[in-house]
Structure formats: structure tokens, C-alpha cells
Amino acid sequence: MEPGTVAQWLGVIVTFAAVMVALFKDEFWRHWRRPELKGSISLSPPDCNKGPIIRIDDNFSADCYHLRFRVENIGKSLAEIVQVFAAQLLRERADGTYANVDDFIPMNLKWSHGEEIFAPGISPGMFKHCNLGHLIEPQHRKNFGDDLPSVPDEEPILSLDVEAPPITKNHLIRSGKYRLKLNIAGSNCDVVDKMIELTIDGRWFPESERMFREGLGIRLV
């Protein structure tokens, strides 16, 4: 190849590369610095703990186990308008397979310490708790509306902390083994799907250590 031809081809390549850089530079940096959401939960404080639940109208209180799902931004920029959506609930059948709970109503969960549905932002390297649900001491569950007639009075019920608890009480979960699918998303983030396995033994223990060992199980699957 003639030297002039080589120089011409090099010039074309350099020009093409410069055009590509000009066109996609901003997009590349946005992608590299994008926020990235991660979900997790641990059956121990601060994600899950025992504490009082208080009825607002008369300050009546009862013991309660509070379950919180952790949403962390592991990306390099602010995650904006973040929500956690309870998309699907499945229950284990006798043969070990899971079947969809048809009357479950998918909806958003509420953020902790404010109960808003959309978190304005989560900074890089930071996390925010979302209220997953709570179990009230069985003898007081009727006082807070967390009651199902078909569930014996001595059994705890898991109440999912959804944005608008339906009057049909489909957000209340009795003893059994379940899988709850969560969608985590933000206005500038990709959607992340997480599946939480919930085991509700049907027994209440006042000691947190024993409750989290024998009465309640939570893990990501």
C-alpha cells in the first residue's frame, strides 16, 4: 500500500473515532456514573427488630416485630424517585411447589420513618429502609385491625406495609411459607427484581432471638 494511501486511511480512522467520541461521550459517562440499586434484608437489627406499635387515636401500644427491606445505591450518582413495588405473592403447596395467591393486590410498599411511597433520592453508598411488614403480638392484633377470622387467636399474622391496605385484608398473611416478589426502581435507575422467602411458623415468641430462629424466617432466593 502506498504511503499516501496509508495516511489517508489513518486520517479516515482518526476522523471516525473523533466523531464517535463526540457522539457517545456523554452517553458513556452517564452509563458509567449511573445509579444502581441493590435490595437486601437480614433477620436482625437494624433491618428487623422488636419494638412497640402505637395506635394513634389513643396511644394504645403493643409489642410488635418490624420487618424492613434495605435498598442501597451501589452506583456512582444519586438514585432519584425510588419506589419498592410488591408485585406478586406465592404460597408453598404440599408438594413443595409455589402457587400464585390470586387475591393478592400488587401495590407499593411504604418507606420507613416517613411512610412516603417515593423516596426523593438515595445517594451513592447510602441505603434507605422500606417497611416490608410487621407482626403484632397475637392477643392485640384485633386492636390494630390485623385480624383474620379464620386464624386462631394465638397465631401471629404478617401484615404487609402496603400503601393502601385493602378492606378485603389481602395484605394480611397467615402462617405458611411464601415468596414475595419485589420490583425496585427509580426514575433514573434500571428495575431490580428481588424474591423474598417468608416462613411464618404460627407461633409467637416474646424473645427476639427465639422468634427469629423458630417463629419467623426471611431470606432472599
C-alpha positions as CSV (number, residue, x, y, z in Angstrom):
1,M,0.0,0.0,0.0
2,E,1.3,3.4,-0.9
3,P,2.4,5.7,1.9
4,G,-0.2,8.3,0.8
5,T,-3.0,5.7,0.9
6,V,-2.0,4.6,4.4
7,A,-2.1,8.2,5.5
8,Q,-5.5,8.7,4.0
9,W,-6.9,5.6,5.8
10,L,-5.4,6.7,9.1
11,G,-7.0,10.1,8.6
12,V,-10.4,8.4,8.0
13,I,-10.0,6.2,11.1
14,V,-9.0,9.2,13.3
15,T,-11.8,11.3,12.0
16,F,-14.3,8.4,12.5
17,A,-13.0,7.9,16.1
18,A,-13.3,11.6,16.8
19,V,-16.9,11.6,15.6
20,M,-17.8,8.6,17.7
21,V,-16.3,10.1,20.8
22,A,-18.2,13.3,20.2
23,L,-21.5,11.5,19.7
24,F,-21.3,9.0,22.5
25,K,-19.0,10.6,25.1
26,D,-21.9,12.0,27.2
27,E,-23.8,8.7,27.0
28,F,-20.8,6.7,28.1
29,W,-20.2,8.9,31.1
30,R,-23.9,8.8,32.1
31,H,-23.8,5.0,31.8
32,W,-20.6,4.7,33.8
33,R,-21.8,7.0,36.5
34,R,-25.4,5.7,36.6
35,P,-27.1,4.9,40.0
36,E,-27.6,1.2,40.7
37,L,-30.0,-0.2,43.2
38,K,-29.5,-3.3,45.4
39,G,-32.0,-4.9,47.8
40,S,-31.3,-7.0,50.9
41,I,-32.7,-8.0,54.2
42,S,-31.3,-9.5,57.4
43,L,-33.4,-11.0,60.1
44,S,-31.6,-8.9,62.7
45,P,-31.4,-5.2,63.7
46,P,-31.5,-2.7,62.1
47,D,-33.4,-4.4,59.3
48,C,-35.7,-6.4,61.7
49,N,-36.3,-5.8,65.3
50,K,-38.9,-5.9,68.1
51,G,-40.5,-2.7,69.2
52,P,-43.8,-1.1,70.2
53,I,-46.6,-0.3,67.7
54,I,-48.8,2.6,68.8
55,R,-52.4,3.3,67.9
56,I,-52.6,7.0,67.0
57,D,-56.1,7.8,68.3
58,D,-55.5,6.7,71.9
59,N,-51.7,5.9,72.2
60,F,-52.5,2.2,72.9
61,S,-49.4,0.2,72.3
62,A,-48.4,-3.4,71.8
63,D,-45.3,-5.5,71.2
64,C,-44.5,-5.9,67.5
65,Y,-41.8,-7.3,65.2
66,H,-41.0,-4.8,62.5
67,L,-39.5,-6.1,59.2
68,R,-37.6,-3.6,56.9
69,F,-36.2,-4.2,53.5
70,R,-32.9,-2.4,52.7
71,V,-32.5,-0.5,49.4
72,E,-28.9,0.6,48.7
73,N,-27.4,2.7,45.9
74,I,-24.2,1.0,44.8
75,G,-23.8,3.2,41.8
76,K,-21.9,6.4,41.3
77,S,-24.7,9.1,41.2
78,L,-28.0,9.9,43.0
79,A,-30.8,7.5,42.6
80,E,-34.0,9.6,42.1
81,I,-37.7,8.9,42.9
82,V,-37.2,5.4,44.2
83,Q,-40.0,3.0,44.9
84,V,-40.5,-0.6,46.0
85,F,-43.4,-2.5,44.5
86,A,-44.8,-5.7,45.9
87,A,-45.6,-7.3,42.6
88,Q,-46.6,-10.9,43.4
89,L,-47.2,-13.3,46.3
90,L,-46.9,-17.0,46.1
91,R,-47.6,-19.7,48.7
92,E,-45.9,-23.1,49.0
93,R,-48.2,-26.1,48.3
94,A,-48.0,-29.6,49.9
95,D,-45.8,-30.8,47.0
96,G,-43.2,-28.1,47.6
97,T,-44.1,-26.0,44.6
98,Y,-45.3,-22.4,44.8
99,A,-48.7,-21.2,43.5
100,N,-49.8,-17.6,42.9
101,V,-52.0,-16.1,45.6
102,D,-54.7,-14.8,43.3
103,D,-56.4,-12.4,45.6
104,F,-53.2,-10.6,46.5
105,I,-53.3,-7.0,45.2
106,P,-49.9,-5.7,43.9
107,M,-49.0,-2.2,45.2
108,N,-46.2,-0.1,46.5
109,L,-44.7,-0.6,50.0
110,K,-44.1,2.4,52.3
111,W,-40.7,3.8,53.2
112,S,-39.7,3.7,56.8
113,H,-39.6,6.8,59.1
114,G,-41.9,8.8,56.9
115,E,-44.1,6.3,55.1
116,E,-43.9,8.0,51.8
117,I,-44.3,5.9,48.6
118,F,-41.5,7.5,46.6
119,A,-38.1,8.3,48.1
120,P,-36.8,11.6,46.6
121,G,-33.3,10.2,46.4
122,I,-30.7,7.8,47.7
123,S,-27.1,9.0,47.5
124,P,-24.2,6.7,46.3
125,G,-23.0,4.4,49.0
126,M,-26.1,5.1,51.1
127,F,-29.2,3.0,51.9
128,K,-32.8,3.6,53.0
129,H,-35.2,1.2,54.7
130,C,-38.6,0.3,53.3
131,N,-41.3,-1.1,55.5
132,L,-41.8,-4.7,54.5
133,G,-44.3,-5.7,57.2
134,H,-45.0,-6.3,60.9
135,L,-46.3,-8.9,63.2
136,I,-48.2,-7.7,66.3
137,E,-48.5,-9.8,69.5
138,P,-51.5,-12.1,68.7
139,Q,-53.6,-11.0,71.7
140,H,-53.5,-7.4,70.5
141,R,-53.8,-7.9,66.7
142,K,-57.5,-7.1,66.7
143,N,-56.9,-3.8,68.3
144,F,-54.9,-2.7,65.2
145,G,-57.2,-4.3,62.6
146,D,-54.6,-7.0,61.8
147,D,-57.1,-9.8,62.2
148,L,-58.4,-12.7,60.1
149,P,-61.4,-14.6,61.4
150,S,-60.0,-17.9,60.1
151,V,-56.8,-17.6,62.1
152,P,-56.7,-18.8,65.7
153,D,-56.3,-16.0,68.3
154,E,-52.9,-17.3,69.4
155,E,-51.2,-17.1,66.0
156,P,-49.4,-14.0,64.7
157,I,-50.3,-12.6,61.3
158,L,-47.8,-10.8,59.0
159,S,-49.2,-7.5,57.8
160,L,-47.5,-6.2,54.7
161,D,-47.0,-2.4,54.9
162,V,-48.6,-1.6,51.6
163,E,-49.6,2.0,50.6
164,A,-53.3,1.4,50.9
165,P,-54.3,-1.7,53.0
166,P,-57.4,-3.1,51.2
167,I,-60.7,-3.6,53.1
168,T,-60.5,-7.2,51.9
169,K,-57.4,-7.6,54.1
170,N,-55.5,-9.4,51.3
171,H,-52.3,-7.8,52.7
172,L,-52.5,-10.0,55.8
173,I,-50.6,-13.3,55.6
174,R,-51.3,-16.2,57.9
175,S,-48.8,-19.0,58.8
176,G,-47.1,-20.8,55.9
177,K,-44.2,-20.5,53.5
178,Y,-44.4,-17.7,50.9
179,R,-42.4,-16.0,48.3
180,L,-42.9,-12.2,47.7
181,K,-41.6,-10.7,44.5
182,L,-40.4,-7.0,44.8
183,N,-39.6,-4.6,42.0
184,I,-37.2,-1.9,43.0
185,A,-36.9,1.1,40.6
186,G,-36.1,4.8,40.3
187,S,-36.8,7.4,37.6
188,N,-33.1,7.2,36.5
189,C,-32.4,3.5,37.5
190,D,-33.0,0.1,36.0
191,V,-35.6,-2.1,37.6
192,V,-34.2,-4.7,40.0
193,D,-36.3,-7.8,40.9
194,K,-35.9,-9.5,44.3
195,M,-37.7,-12.6,45.6
196,I,-38.1,-12.8,49.4
197,E,-38.9,-16.2,51.0
198,L,-41.1,-15.7,54.1
199,T,-41.7,-18.6,56.6
200,I,-44.3,-17.8,59.3
201,D,-44.3,-20.7,61.8
202,G,-47.6,-19.7,63.5
203,R,-46.0,-19.3,66.9
204,W,-45.2,-16.1,68.8
205,F,-42.1,-15.7,71.0
206,P,-41.5,-12.6,73.1
207,E,-37.8,-13.1,72.8
208,S,-36.4,-11.7,69.5
209,E,-33.6,-14.3,69.3
210,R,-36.1,-17.2,69.5
211,M,-38.7,-15.6,67.3
212,F,-36.1,-15.0,64.5
213,R,-34.8,-18.6,65.0
214,E,-38.0,-20.6,65.4
215,G,-41.1,-18.4,64.6
216,L,-40.1,-16.4,61.6
217,G,-37.8,-16.9,58.6
218,I,-36.7,-14.4,55.9
219,R,-34.2,-14.8,53.1
220,L,-33.6,-13.8,49.5
221,V,-33.9,-16.6,46.9
